[in-house]
């Protein structure tokens, strides 16, 4: 058995216990019917640009950050931004700019399967469901409530009094009030009149939309990385896809298999940056900002290996909303002891329900200039777009040796992401304002290498927004361009790293 398979087997086996321990996650939702639980593991898995989340805590919409748990009756809203929601079985929901979705039902049935209902109130959403025998997924819009079969992949767009449902993969069976069932096969579009309540019409094609490439890239990422990270068909490897992309594992310090994120030195601390998010009935839940920061903070434990740094070890129960941090503090005799940290008092009137934690300055990888992406030491993957650079290990090795590593990049983006009808790119690069990328970089797709000739990039004008779908790598990569050591844009903390005396953190 390889080290990778041993790790995956250990991690997946440990997660098999989660079904018995999920009641640790509770909310103040209405009392469920017999045999139904409100305990779910749904998260805001990607946030780009302006995203807000109403977590059903009486405070309305608040800023959305990656890895925030989503509970029943939550509402998700985008402005000039996009967002993704991931469910337990690696199914996913993506919403385009200026969209609102609600989650009126997030339940777990007595059979162990899940029942999810998503209501698109405005805008455009993509749903990708993986094959599942027990899970149910309903899509609401207008007065329609459609059960979606698994596997399937759809795009739903609301425009005025019209709804267009494009079947990108799978086959839909739409029951009508007349008793007639309308079949909508793959590569067909059903159009609903939301006022007249007539039978929808079905067209034999799918018109491209501006965010199809973003959706396509995300679906491809989930399907390929999940296949690597899943174990024996287990549905409980939730979050391991991101861990497979953003880190690796090794047998460290004789402590067994330990996973560590790329771009992290021995001084990096997994609990130095994050936020406490308050949920009614459950208290505060620790939310990590890292793109892989879901599973390692809800199960298993963090351990410190002298000379290497903090790493995550699988095992133990699954902790839903009721996770907490273990913070090292000076102990007797100069050693280090670990203390659980979690806010106790609920937020008072007018007080925020999310408390930021910044024990050290945040280090983030990002654009150094319009055509160069800079990987930075101790960013631990923060700011690195998923699936844009292939294997990250080679970049991480250079970062550990030199402090930074740079890669040539370009962007493809929907034409309508630029204000005032501006063209989204100059020479295949995003427009910049005061040294920062505009919404093209925020909502577009980053590719390593140099842009293709303009004639082959025409897919991002308003007339053909999906032109180079599937070109994850774009033009030929010129390989990593390694710079001499330099300080990141956000300076490293001057405080010392974790104690080298060893220790462990569980949640």
C-alpha positions as CSV (number, residue, x, y, z in Angstrom):
1,X,0.0,0.0,0.0
2,X,1.4,3.4,-0.9
3,X,1.7,6.3,1.5
4,X,-1.2,8.1,-0.3
5,X,-3.5,5.1,-0.1
6,X,-2.6,4.5,3.5
7,X,-3.5,8.0,4.4
8,X,-6.7,8.0,2.4
9,X,-7.7,4.7,4.0
10,X,-7.0,6.0,7.5
11,X,-8.8,9.3,6.9
12,X,-11.8,7.7,5.2
13,X,-12.2,5.0,7.9
14,X,-12.1,7.6,10.6
15,X,-14.9,9.5,8.9
16,X,-17.2,6.5,8.8
17,X,-17.9,7.2,12.5
18,X,-19.4,10.6,11.7
19,X,-23.0,9.4,11.2
20,X,-23.1,8.4,14.9
21,X,-21.6,11.6,16.1
22,X,-23.2,14.2,13.9
23,X,-25.7,15.3,16.6
24,X,-22.9,17.5,17.9
25,X,-24.1,20.0,15.3
26,X,-27.4,21.5,16.2
27,X,-29.4,24.6,15.4
28,X,-32.6,26.3,16.5
29,X,-34.5,25.1,13.5
30,X,-38.0,23.8,14.0
31,X,-38.3,20.4,15.6
32,X,-37.9,17.8,12.9
33,X,-40.4,15.1,12.3
34,X,-39.7,11.6,13.6
35,X,-36.7,10.0,12.0
36,X,-35.5,13.3,10.5
37,X,-32.4,15.2,11.7
38,X,-31.4,18.8,10.9
39,X,-27.8,17.8,11.3
40,X,-26.0,18.4,8.0
41,X,-22.5,19.1,6.7
42,X,-22.9,21.8,4.1
43,X,-20.4,24.6,3.6
44,X,-19.7,27.7,1.6
45,X,-16.8,26.1,-0.3
46,X,-15.7,29.0,-2.6
47,X,-16.1,32.8,-2.3
48,X,-14.9,35.2,-5.0
49,X,-15.9,38.9,-4.9
50,X,-19.0,40.2,-3.2
51,X,-20.8,37.3,-1.4
52,X,-23.1,37.5,1.6
53,X,-24.7,34.8,3.8
54,X,-27.7,35.0,6.1
55,X,-27.1,32.2,8.5
56,X,-30.6,32.2,10.0
57,X,-29.3,33.9,13.2
58,X,-31.5,36.9,13.2
59,X,-28.8,39.3,11.9
60,X,-29.6,39.2,8.2
61,X,-26.9,39.1,5.6
62,X,-23.3,39.1,6.7
63,X,-20.0,38.8,4.7
64,X,-19.5,35.3,3.3
65,X,-16.2,33.6,3.9
66,X,-15.0,30.2,2.7
67,X,-15.8,27.3,4.9
68,X,-18.7,28.9,6.7
69,X,-21.2,26.1,7.6
70,X,-24.6,26.5,5.9
71,X,-27.7,25.4,7.9
72,X,-31.3,25.1,7.1
73,X,-33.1,28.4,6.2
74,X,-29.8,30.1,5.3
75,X,-29.8,32.5,2.4
76,X,-26.9,33.2,0.0
77,X,-26.5,36.3,-2.0
78,X,-23.9,37.5,-4.6
79,X,-23.3,41.0,-5.9
80,X,-20.2,41.4,-8.1
81,X,-19.0,37.9,-7.2
82,X,-19.6,34.2,-7.4
83,X,-19.9,31.5,-4.8
84,X,-20.0,27.7,-4.5
85,X,-21.7,25.5,-1.9
86,X,-20.6,21.9,-1.3
87,X,-22.7,19.1,0.1
88,X,-21.6,15.9,1.9
89,X,-21.4,13.7,-1.1
90,X,-19.3,16.2,-3.2
91,X,-22.4,17.5,-5.0
92,X,-22.1,21.2,-5.5
93,X,-24.1,24.4,-6.2
94,X,-22.7,27.5,-7.9
95,X,-24.3,30.9,-8.2
96,X,-23.4,33.6,-10.6
97,X,-23.3,37.4,-9.8
98,X,-26.5,39.2,-8.7
99,X,-28.1,36.0,-7.5
100,X,-30.0,34.9,-4.4
101,X,-30.6,31.3,-3.3
102,X,-32.3,30.0,-0.1
103,X,-32.0,26.7,1.7
104,X,-35.5,25.9,3.1
105,X,-34.7,22.2,3.6
106,X,-31.4,20.6,4.8
107,X,-32.3,17.4,6.5
108,X,-30.9,13.9,7.2
109,X,-33.4,11.1,7.0
110,X,-33.6,8.0,9.1
111,X,-32.1,6.0,6.2
112,X,-28.9,8.1,6.5
113,X,-29.6,9.8,3.2
114,X,-30.0,13.6,2.9
115,X,-32.9,15.7,1.7
116,X,-31.9,19.1,0.3
117,X,-34.1,21.9,-1.2
118,X,-32.6,24.9,-2.9
119,X,-34.7,27.8,-3.9
120,X,-33.3,30.1,-6.6
121,X,-34.9,33.5,-6.0
122,X,-33.1,35.5,-8.6
123,X,-30.1,35.2,-11.0
124,X,-28.4,32.1,-12.2
125,X,-27.3,28.9,-10.5
126,X,-25.6,25.7,-11.6
127,X,-26.2,22.3,-9.8
128,X,-24.0,19.3,-10.1
129,X,-25.2,16.1,-8.4
130,X,-23.0,13.0,-8.0
131,X,-24.4,9.5,-8.1
132,X,-26.2,8.6,-4.9
133,X,-28.8,6.0,-3.9
134,X,-30.3,7.7,-0.8
135,X,-30.0,11.5,-1.3
136,X,-32.8,13.7,-2.5
137,X,-32.4,17.1,-4.1
138,X,-35.2,19.5,-5.0
139,X,-34.8,22.7,-7.0
140,X,-37.4,25.4,-6.5
141,X,-38.1,28.5,-8.7
142,X,-41.3,30.4,-9.1
143,X,-44.0,27.9,-8.2
144,X,-41.9,24.9,-9.5
145,X,-40.4,22.3,-7.2
146,X,-38.4,19.9,-9.3
147,X,-36.7,16.8,-8.0
148,X,-33.3,16.5,-9.6
149,X,-32.0,12.9,-10.3
150,X,-28.4,12.0,-9.5
151,X,-26.2,12.1,-11.3
152,X,-27.2,15.3,-13.2
153,X,-25.8,18.7,-14.0
154,X,-28.1,21.7,-14.8
155,X,-28.0,25.4,-15.2
156,X,-31.1,27.5,-14.1
157,X,-31.5,31.1,-15.1
158,X,-34.3,33.5,-14.1
159,X,-35.0,36.5,-16.3
160,X,-38.1,38.5,-15.7
161,X,-41.1,36.1,-15.8
162,X,-39.1,33.4,-17.6
163,X,-37.0,30.6,-16.3
164,X,-34.6,28.6,-18.5
165,X,-33.4,25.2,-17.3
166,X,-30.5,23.8,-19.3
167,X,-29.7,20.1,-18.8
168,X,-25.9,19.9,-19.2
169,X,-25.8,16.3,-18.2
170,X,-28.4,13.7,-17.1
171,X,-32.1,13.5,-17.9
172,X,-35.0,15.3,-16.2
173,X,-38.5,14.2,-15.8
174,X,-40.8,17.1,-15.0
175,X,-44.3,16.3,-13.7
176,X,-47.0,18.7,-14.8
177,X,-50.2,19.7,-13.0
178,X,-52.0,18.0,-16.0
179,X,-50.5,14.7,-15.0
180,X,-48.2,14.7,-18.0
181,X,-44.5,14.0,-17.4
182,X,-42.2,16.1,-19.6
183,X,-38.8,14.5,-20.4
184,X,-35.9,16.9,-20.9
185,X,-32.8,14.9,-22.0
186,X,-29.2,16.0,-22.0
187,X,-28.3,19.1,-24.1
188,X,-31.9,20.4,-24.1
189,X,-33.3,23.6,-22.5
190,X,-36.7,23.8,-20.9
191,X,-38.3,27.3,-20.7
192,X,-40.9,28.0,-18.1
193,X,-43.4,31.0,-18.1
194,X,-43.6,31.8,-14.4
195,X,-46.9,33.7,-14.8
196,X,-49.0,31.7,-17.2
197,X,-48.4,28.3,-15.6
198,X,-48.3,26.6,-19.0
199,X,-46.3,23.5,-19.9
200,X,-42.7,24.4,-20.5
201,X,-41.3,24.4,-24.0
202,X,-38.2,22.4,-24.8
203,X,-35.5,23.5,-27.2
204,X,-33.0,21.2,-28.8
205,X,-29.9,23.2,-27.9
206,X,-28.2,25.0,-25.0
207,X,-27.1,28.6,-25.5
208,X,-23.8,29.4,-23.9
209,X,-23.7,31.7,-20.9
210,X,-20.9,33.9,-19.5
211,X,-20.1,31.7,-16.5
212,X,-20.2,28.3,-18.2
213,X,-16.4,28.0,-18.2
214,X,-16.2,28.7,-14.4
215,X,-18.8,26.0,-13.8
216,X,-17.1,23.6,-16.1
217,X,-13.8,24.1,-14.5
218,X,-15.3,23.6,-11.0
219,X,-17.1,20.4,-12.0
220,X,-14.0,19.0,-13.6
221,X,-12.0,19.8,-10.4
222,X,-14.4,18.1,-8.2
223,X,-14.7,15.0,-10.3
224,X,-11.0,14.5,-10.9
225,X,-9.7,15.4,-7.4
226,X,-12.5,13.5,-5.7
227,X,-11.7,10.4,-7.6
228,X,-8.2,10.6,-6.2
229,X,-9.1,11.4,-2.7
230,X,-12.1,9.1,-2.2
231,X,-11.6,5.7,-0.6
232,X,-13.5,2.5,-1.5
233,X,-16.6,4.5,-2.6
234,X,-17.0,6.0,0.9
235,X,-19.3,9.0,0.8
236,X,-17.7,10.4,4.0
237,X,-14.5,11.7,2.4
238,X,-16.0,15.2,2.5
239,X,-13.3,17.9,2.0
240,X,-10.5,15.5,1.1
241,X,-10.5,16.7,-2.5
242,X,-9.2,20.1,-1.4
243,X,-6.7,18.4,0.9
244,X,-5.4,16.3,-1.9
245,X,-4.8,19.4,-4.1
246,X,-3.4,21.8,-1.5
247,X,-1.2,19.5,0.6
248,X,0.6,16.2,1.0
249,X,1.3,13.7,3.7
250,X,4.3,11.9,5.1
251,X,5.2,9.7,8.1
252,X,6.6,12.4,10.3
253,X,8.4,12.2,13.7
254,X,7.3,8.6,14.2
255,X,3.8,9.9,14.8
256,X,2.2,8.2,11.8
257,X,0.8,9.7,8.7
258,X,0.6,13.5,8.9
259,X,-0.9,15.8,6.3
260,X,0.6,19.3,5.8
261,X,-0.4,22.1,3.5
262,X,2.0,23.3,0.8
263,X,3.7,26.7,1.3
264,X,3.9,26.3,5.1
265,X,7.1,26.4,7.1
266,X,7.6,25.2,10.7
267,X,6.5,28.7,11.8
268,X,3.1,28.4,10.3
269,X,0.2,28.0,12.8
270,X,-3.1,26.4,11.7
271,X,-5.0,28.5,14.3
272,X,-3.3,31.9,13.9
273,X,-5.9,33.2,11.4
274,X,-9.6,32.5,11.1
275,X,-12.9,33.5,12.6
276,X,-15.5,32.4,15.2
277,X,-19.0,32.3,13.7
278,X,-21.9,32.1,16.0
279,X,-24.8,29.7,15.3
280,X,-28.0,29.7,17.4
281,X,-28.3,26.5,19.5
282,X,-24.7,25.5,18.8
283,X,-22.5,28.4,19.9
284,X,-19.4,29.5,18.1
285,X,-17.8,27.4,15.4
286,X,-14.2,27.9,14.2
287,X,-14.0,28.8,10.5
288,X,-10.6,28.5,8.7
289,X,-10.0,30.8,5.8
290,X,-7.8,28.3,3.9
291,X,-9.2,26.7,0.8
292,X,-8.6,23.2,2.3
293,X,-9.7,24.3,5.7
294,X,-12.8,22.2,6.3
295,X,-12.1,18.6,7.2
296,X,-8.9,19.2,9.3
297,X,-10.9,21.5,11.6
298,X,-13.9,19.2,12.1
299,X,-12.2,15.8,12.8
300,X,-8.8,14.4,13.6
301,X,-6.2,16.5,15.4
302,X,-3.2,18.8,14.7
303,X,0.2,17.7,16.0
304,X,3.5,19.6,16.0
305,X,6.6,17.9,14.6
306,X,9.9,19.6,15.6
307,X,11.7,20.9,12.6
308,X,8.7,20.3,10.3
309,X,5.8,22.1,11.9
310,X,2.1,21.5,12.4
311,X,0.4,18.7,10.6
312,X,-3.1,17.1,10.6
313,X,-3.7,13.5,11.7
314,X,-7.0,11.7,10.9
315,X,-9.0,10.0,13.6
316,X,-11.7,10.6,16.2
317,X,-15.2,11.8,16.0
318,X,-16.7,14.3,13.5
319,X,-17.4,17.7,15.0
320,X,-19.9,19.7,13.1
321,X,-20.7,23.2,14.3
322,X,-19.2,22.4,17.7
323,X,-15.6,22.5,16.8
324,X,-13.0,24.4,18.7
325,X,-9.3,25.4,18.6
326,X,-6.5,24.1,20.8
327,X,-4.1,26.9,21.4
328,X,-0.6,26.4,22.8
329,X,0.2,28.4,25.9
330,X,3.3,28.5,28.1
331,X,3.2,25.8,30.8
332,X,5.2,25.0,34.0
333,X,8.9,24.6,33.5
334,X,9.1,26.4,30.2
335,X,7.0,23.8,28.4
336,X,3.9,24.2,26.3
337,X,0.4,23.1,27.2
338,X,-2.7,23.1,25.0
339,X,-5.9,24.8,26.0
340,X,-9.3,24.7,24.2
341,X,-10.3,28.1,23.1
342,X,-13.9,29.1,22.2
343,X,-15.9,32.2,22.9
344,X,-18.5,31.5,25.6
345,X,-20.8,34.5,25.7
346,X,-23.3,34.8,22.8
347,X,-23.0,38.1,20.9
348,X,-25.0,40.9,22.5
349,X,-27.3,43.3,20.7
350,X,-25.4,45.1,18.0
351,X,-22.3,42.9,18.5
352,X,-20.9,41.0,15.5
353,X,-21.7,37.3,15.2
354,X,-18.3,36.6,13.5
355,X,-15.1,37.4,15.5
356,X,-11.9,37.6,13.4
357,X,-8.8,36.0,14.8
358,X,-5.4,37.3,13.5
359,X,-2.7,36.0,15.8
360,X,-0.2,36.7,13.0
361,X,-0.3,38.9,9.9
362,X,-2.1,37.0,7.2
363,X,0.1,35.8,4.4
364,X,-1.7,35.3,1.0
365,X,-0.4,34.3,-2.4
366,X,-1.6,36.3,-5.3
367,X,-0.9,38.4,-8.3
368,X,2.4,40.2,-8.2
369,X,1.5,41.9,-11.5
370,X,-1.0,41.4,-14.2
371,X,0.7,38.4,-15.8
372,X,2.6,36.9,-12.8
373,X,1.2,34.9,-9.9
374,X,3.4,34.8,-6.7
375,X,3.3,31.9,-4.3
376,X,4.4,33.0,-0.9
377,X,5.9,31.3,2.1
378,X,3.5,30.5,4.9
379,X,0.4,31.3,2.8
380,X,-0.5,27.6,3.2
381,X,-2.4,27.8,0.0
382,X,-4.4,30.9,0.9
383,X,-5.0,32.9,-2.3
384,X,-4.0,30.0,-4.6
385,X,-6.9,29.3,-7.0
386,X,-7.8,25.6,-7.1
387,X,-6.8,23.6,-10.1
388,X,-5.1,26.5,-11.9
389,X,-1.5,25.3,-11.6
390,X,-1.5,21.5,-11.8
391,X,0.6,19.9,-9.0
392,X,1.5,22.4,-6.4
393,X,4.3,20.4,-4.8
394,X,7.0,21.8,-7.2
395,X,6.0,25.4,-6.4
396,X,6.0,24.6,-2.7
397,X,9.5,23.2,-2.8
398,X,10.8,26.4,-4.5
399,X,9.0,28.6,-2.0
400,X,10.5,26.8,1.0
401,X,14.0,27.2,-0.6
402,X,13.6,30.8,-1.9
403,X,10.7,32.5,-0.2
404,X,8.6,33.0,-3.3
405,X,7.9,31.4,-6.6
406,X,6.3,33.0,-9.7
407,X,4.3,31.6,-12.6
408,X,3.2,33.4,-15.8
409,X,-0.6,33.6,-15.9
410,X,-3.5,35.0,-17.9
411,X,-7.2,35.3,-17.3
412,X,-10.3,34.3,-19.2
413,X,-13.4,36.0,-18.0
414,X,-17.0,36.8,-19.0
415,X,-17.2,40.1,-20.9
416,X,-20.0,41.3,-18.6
417,X,-17.9,41.3,-15.5
418,X,-16.3,44.6,-16.5
419,X,-18.2,47.8,-15.5
420,X,-19.3,50.2,-18.3
421,X,-19.0,47.7,-21.0
422,X,-15.2,47.6,-20.9
423,X,-13.4,44.8,-22.5
424,X,-12.3,42.4,-19.8
425,X,-8.7,41.9,-21.0
426,X,-5.8,43.6,-22.6
427,X,-3.7,41.2,-24.5
428,X,-5.2,38.3,-22.5
429,X,-4.5,40.0,-19.1
430,X,-6.9,41.5,-16.6
431,X,-7.2,45.2,-16.4
432,X,-5.6,46.6,-13.2
433,X,-6.7,49.4,-10.9
434,X,-4.1,50.8,-8.5
435,X,-2.1,47.7,-8.8
436,X,-5.0,45.4,-8.0
437,X,-7.0,43.1,-10.3
438,X,-10.5,44.2,-11.2
439,X,-13.5,41.9,-11.2
440,X,-12.1,40.1,-14.2
441,X,-9.5,38.5,-12.0
442,X,-12.0,38.1,-9.1
443,X,-14.6,36.2,-11.2
444,X,-12.6,35.0,-14.1
445,X,-10.6,31.8,-14.6
446,X,-6.8,31.9,-14.2
447,X,-4.6,29.9,-16.5
448,X,-0.9,29.3,-16.2
449,X,1.3,30.2,-19.2
450,X,0.8,32.7,-21.9
451,X,-2.6,33.6,-23.6
452,X,-3.5,31.9,-26.9
453,X,-3.6,34.2,-30.0
454,X,-6.6,36.5,-29.9
455,X,-8.3,34.5,-32.7
456,X,-8.5,31.5,-30.4
457,X,-9.6,33.4,-27.4
458,X,-12.7,34.8,-28.9
459,X,-14.8,32.7,-26.6
460,X,-15.1,35.5,-24.1
461,X,-16.9,38.1,-26.0
462,X,-20.6,38.5,-25.4
463,X,-21.4,36.5,-28.5
464,X,-19.5,33.4,-27.5
465,X,-18.7,33.3,-23.8
466,X,-17.7,29.7,-23.6
467,X,-15.2,29.5,-26.3
468,X,-12.2,27.8,-24.6
469,X,-14.0,25.6,-22.1
470,X,-11.9,22.8,-20.9
471,X,-8.5,24.6,-21.6
472,X,-7.5,24.5,-17.9
473,X,-3.9,25.1,-18.8
474,X,-4.6,27.5,-21.6
475,X,-1.5,28.2,-23.6
476,X,1.8,26.3,-23.1
477,X,3.2,26.8,-19.6
478,X,6.6,28.4,-19.4
479,X,7.3,26.7,-16.2
480,X,7.8,28.3,-12.8
481,X,9.9,31.4,-12.8
482,X,11.7,31.3,-9.5
483,X,12.7,34.6,-7.9
484,X,15.4,35.3,-5.4
485,X,14.1,35.4,-1.8
486,X,11.8,38.4,-1.2
487,X,9.3,39.4,1.5
488,X,5.6,38.8,0.8
489,X,3.3,41.7,0.5
490,X,2.0,41.0,3.9
491,X,5.1,40.6,6.2
492,X,5.6,37.5,8.3
493,X,5.0,37.8,12.0
494,X,8.0,38.6,14.1
495,X,6.7,36.4,17.0
496,X,8.2,33.0,17.3
497,X,6.6,29.9,15.9
498,X,5.0,27.0,17.9
499,X,7.0,25.4,20.6
500,X,9.3,22.6,19.5
501,X,8.5,20.6,22.5
502,X,5.7,18.9,20.5
503,X,2.0,18.7,21.3
504,X,-1.3,18.0,19.7
505,X,-4.5,19.8,19.0
506,X,-7.9,18.2,18.6
507,X,-11.3,19.8,17.9
